């Protein structure tokens, strides 16, 4: 498989180490793919070879309707090409920016799909560690897809100590430099629920990093009155200082706020409000 086997369209987006193109295979049947092109020189310069290799190894073995498929990869002298599933409706972050926030119905359906995908990842001993709107894509039917496994880690022991991820989504144990487990993703799910409904993350502090750290470490959570009692209950149960007290993902999927809006057709159908 080489790059000349594809018909290129304009880039879908520019990543840190290259670009993502929508491509169509020249041979029958004509598959549409997203081709992520990474420059080896930039990867080496940034010293993320291990991270990229890990991202490929992890994502290639995942099969779930709400996890972006990596079909395979190939490389030439200068570049690495990742053949990814094409998410027809693009970045969830753009939708969030466009609308400011989502309705509770739409938010609930997204969180249901997230909990489903995270349960699957954790069953495979994969901790994502960088759940945020920017790393989520939407399929052609509006269904959510977790993408970007750059910070994820395969941890059969489930104990990690590196600081990574995005500040607003970091849990207290990572901010305080303690060991962390897959429960970091439960915390991020709580942050995501809040951001979907309110339009900004709960611990964001415009006074800078230190102020945000402080708010996270003390779980300084202020939920606006517009948030329903059921959604509030779920957010509070996920944003617990003690990782072991965070609501299990199976209970998230059974939570009244999730069940209330779940599509009658199936729990993994598209999230249209």
Buried (B, 14 or more C-beta within 10 A) or exposed (E): EEBEEBEEEEBBEEBEBBBBBBBEBEEEEEEBBBBBBBBBEEBEEEEBEEBBEBBBEBBBEBEBBBBBBBBEBEEEEEBBBBBBBBBBBBBBBBBBEEEEBBEBEBBBBBBBBBBBBBBBBBEBEBBBBBBBBBBBBBBEEBBBBBBBBBBBBBBEEBEBEEEBBBBBBBBBBBBEEEEBBBBBBBBBBBBBBBBBBBBEBBBEBEEEEEBBBBBBBEBEBEBEEEBEEBBBBBBBBBBBBEBEEBBBBEBBBEBEBBEEBBEEEEBBBBBEB
